[in-house]
Structures are given as C-alpha cells and as structure tokens.
Amino acid sequence: MTKKQRAVFCVEELEKEYPEALCSLEASNPLELLIATRLSAQCTDERVNKVTPALFSKYPTLESYCQADVADIEKLIYSCGFYKTKAKDIKELAIKIRDEFGGRVPDTIEKLTSLPGVGRKTANLIMGDVYGQPAIVADTHLIRITNLLGLVETKDPKKVELELKKIIPGHKSNDFCHRAVLHGRAVCIARRPKCDICCMRDYCKNKVK
C-alpha cells in the first residue's frame, strides 16, 4: 500500500469516527478566529475559549483593536501565557490588516504570514476554515499521528504540511486536520494512547499485536 492509499484510508476512517470536523476554537468571524488562533500558541483551546468572550466583547471591531491599549489586552489574555507578546501581536496585526489589506483578513498564506505573530499553522487554519481552500494545519496532534501512521517521517511542521499536501485529497485536507486533533485528544493521546479502540491501529507503528 502506498502512502497515498494509506492516507485515503485514514481520511475515510476518521470521517466515520468524527462526522463533524469542527474547529475547537470558538469564533464568529475571520478576525476573531485569527486572534483566537494566535492566542492558542502554547496554550490549550479550552483555555482560549474561556478568555476570548471577554476579549471579543470589549473589542468587537477591527478598529477597536487598532485603538486598544496593549496593557488592557494583556490583562484580558493573561492566562493564555506569553501574554505580552500576544497582546502586542494582536494590536499590530489589526493595524496591518486595516492599513495594508483594506480591513479584511488576508486570503493567501503569504499575506497571512506577513502579519505579526502569524505562522503557517495559523495561516493554514484561516485558509481552510475561512476561505475554504485546501489546507494542512500542522499542529502537534497531526504531526504525532501522521508520523505514527507512516504518512510522514519528520517532525518539522512545514515539511509535514508539504508532505501531506501531496497525499491527502485537497478537498478533504482541512477536515482531516480537525479530525486528527479530535482523535489525538480522544484516542491517540500522547502518553496513554488507547490503541485497542483506534480505528487506524492496523497502520500504526504502535499497533497492539
């Protein structure tokens, strides 16, 4: 079986296990999703979702972030960690979106990654969830699981992204990433994987004999 054939199998199995491929970050518009994803760096989505309601309520528009006092943003996002850097990035990315992108969250990887604090993982999430484009969000769950399945042989996020783009059908790629995250939290848990109930165990390096 080739990697591409195995990838198609994994896509299908995860579709059965997790019919709703939902992003776990809660947001009501592209800007909120962008900010929530920035906050999620080295922080759980659960924690981010507890912080963002107050943040989004106080800053309901792009311009409100542009005019915000960074210290006030810091207070609201303190529990997400690295709050000083994140608060600075949030204000600066808002200003850049206003001044250089006409007030609209950019729709290419290149433009998105030109925003302060936005890397390829965040950019891919926006491309997939907001703009409906093929995207690979190389988070820790996806990297771990696809290595275990032999779909990639690297821990480098960009290399994982590029390798998976070759073998995951484009129209399935974004949902595959969301499902991999759900699977990583529910079954393929890093230090205590539930291999006996894993739908992809036959192709996993940790297969229980």
N, C-alpha and C positions, 0 to 999 in steps of 0.2 A: 504494500500500500504506500503510495506517495504521500508527501506532506500535504499536498493539496487535497487528496482524497480523505486523509485523516481530518483535515481542517473542516471539510464539508460535513463529515460525520459528527464532529464536536459541535459545530453550529446547530445541527439538527437535534442533537441530544439536549443541548442547553435550551433550545426553543421549547422542547417538551416539558422540561423541568421548570422553566421560568417563562411562561407565556407573555407576561407583561415585563418588557425590558425597560424598566424605568430608572431614570437618574435619581439617585437618593438625595441629591441636593434640592432644596425647595426654593423655587424662584418663579416669579410671574412674568418676567420679561428678559430679553437678552442681557441687558446691563446687570440686572440682579444675578443672573446665572454666572456671568463673568466675575462679578465681585465675590459671590459665594465660592466659586472655584478657586479664586486667589486665596481666600481665607482657608480653604481646605488643605493647603500645603502643610504637611507635617501636623495635621490635625484631623480628627475624625469628622465625617459628615454629620454624625449625630450632634456633635458639639456645635458645628457651624449652624445647623438648623435651629439650635437654641438661641444663637446670637443674632442671626440675621433679621428676625421680625422687628426687633427694636431699631436696628440699623436702617432697614428699609423704610420703616415708619418715619424716622427722623429725616431721612434723605430720600424723598420719593422721586426725585428727578435728577437727570444728569447735571444740571446746573447747580443743584443743591450740593452735590459732591464737589463741584468746582469751587464753590464758595465756602466750603466747610473748613472749620478749624481742625487741623490734623490731630490735635490733642483730644478733641471731642470724639473723633473716630476711634482713637486709641482706647478711650475709656469703654466704648461700646464693644470693641472686639478683643479686649484684653485676654479673655480666657482662651482665645484661639492660638495663643503663642505667637512669638515673633511679631507682636502687635505693632511695634513702632515701624518696622519695615513695611508691613502690610498696610497700615494706615497711610503711610506716605505714598505707596504704590497706588492705592485706591484713588486718592485725590489726583495724582499725576496722570493716571490712565484716563480719568474722567476729563481732565483738561485737554489731553491729547485727542480724545475722541471728539470733543467739541471743536477744537481748533483745526484739526487736520483731517477729520473724517466726517465732517458735517453733522455731528451729533448722533451718528449711527455706529453701532458696534461693527467693526470691520468684518468682511466676509471672505478673507483669504488667510492662509496660515502665515504668509509673510507679513501682512499688515497687523495681524493679531499679535504676533511675536515681537512686533516693534513697540508694543505697549509696555510700560513699566511693570515688571513682575510677572509677565505672561510668557510661559514657556510653551513647548509643543504640546504637552499634555492638555493644558487648558485650551489652547488654540484648537486642538482636535475636538475637544468636547463641544466647543461653540460651533464649529463647522458641522458636526453631526447633529447635535440637538436643536440648534437654532436654524441652520441653513440646509439641513437635510442632505449634506454631502457625505460621501464615503469617508470614514474617519476611524482611526485607531487610537484609543486613549490608553497609553501605556502606563497604567498605574501599577502599584506593587502586586495586586492580586493577579492582574492579567499577565505580568511578567513571570510570576511564580508558576502559574497554572500552565501557560503555554510552553514553558521550559520543561515541566514535568511530562507534558504530553508529546514532547519531541517536535513541536511545531517550530521552535526556535532554539538556538543554543547560545544565547547571550543574555546578559542581564542589563545591557546598555539600552535605555528606553528608546532612543532614536532608532537604533538598529532593530529592536523588537518591532517598533512601528513599521519600519520599511519592509522587514521580512514578512510580517503578517499581511501587509497590503498586497503581497504577491500571491498569497494563498487563500485569503478569506474573501469570498464574493463581496464586491463593493457595497451592494445594497443591503448586505447583512452585517457589515463590519461594525457599525456603531452599536447596534443592538447586541451583537456578540460581546462587545466590551462591557456593556452594562450587565449582561447575564454572567459574565466571568466574575465580576465584582460580587454579585449576589451569591454565586457559587462559592467564592472564596470566603465569604462571611458565614455561609450556612453549612457548607460541607468540607471544602478543601481549605480548612483552617491551618494556618502555617505550622503551628506547633502540635496540633492534635487533629490531624485530618481524619474524617470519617470515611475512610476508603471503602468500607463494606457497603455503603449506600451510594457511592459515587457513580453517576451514570456514564462516566468516561474511564472507569477503572481499568478496563481491558487494554487501554492505550497508555496508561500512566506508568512512569518509572517507579512509582511507589506501590504498584499493583500487589494486592494481597494474594499470595499463592493459594 
